[in-house]
């Protein structure tokens, strides 16, 4: 490895290539020349970007497009979403199999915050954006970057994989954060964060496609030089079919159809193998309902005799 190549030395210390400007320009040029055309990449509206970011969490981007377009057609602004019935928002989420319905609840609440606390104008910095309900550091930084070009480096699994392979960054969150921010060209967070995530999403995938897709970083990449494409483990998305989040969605969908249901009646409606005393019976369902109640999505009431538990959507 030459002095200008960057990467890790024998003592495990790492550095980025000395010709960092060339590294940056090559990636931006590659991205601007050709990239996947998702509709949220054609807007700088913070509300539209927030919706895309929340929907994209653990959901394949190709599946998000239709849901994103439908959501914005129904609630095109924070004003519209803030005024919506929360049950309708959660219902939309369920109908589009987006999973984790508490995200819909938080998105609804964040729209109300923007209207009531910020007079309809989104905050513009990552720190301010984290004041919105359900918006963590990653989402806040993404919205600041893509809406206002005012973010830090985004660090997701794609960025970690790319920097680990290309520049031998240690598998350590602090190291990934430092490297990502050192790579970020000043004042270019919008294009840069999109570009480096695209690189990990279509080129430096779990099975790399360096030559097939024409990776712009081949001349600097340690993994390309060595042939060792080891990377940190990337969590795989749990299968939706038969999962807990699938049945959370079925509970919400069923309760939208009926004003309220006794728990055993609800159980029989959401799964054919429901048996009150079985493996997927009353104990399993009450645990599921307790989670939904904690998320503010469902209300649970016991009858006067305390013999039956009734579930209804929280409004």
Secondary structure by P-SEA (a helix, b strand, c coil): ccccccccccccccccccaaaaaaaaaaaaaaaccccccccccccaaaaaaaaaaacccccccaaaaaaaaaaacccaaaaaaccaaaaaaaaaaaccccaaaaaaaaaaaaaaacccccccccccccccccccccaaaaaaaaacccccccccccaaaaaaaaaaccccccaaaaaaaaaaaccccccaaaaaaaaaaaaccccccccccccccccccccccccccccccccccccccccccaaaaaaaaaaaaaacccccaaaaaaaacccccccccccaaaaaaaaaaaaaaccbbbbbcccccbbbbbbcc
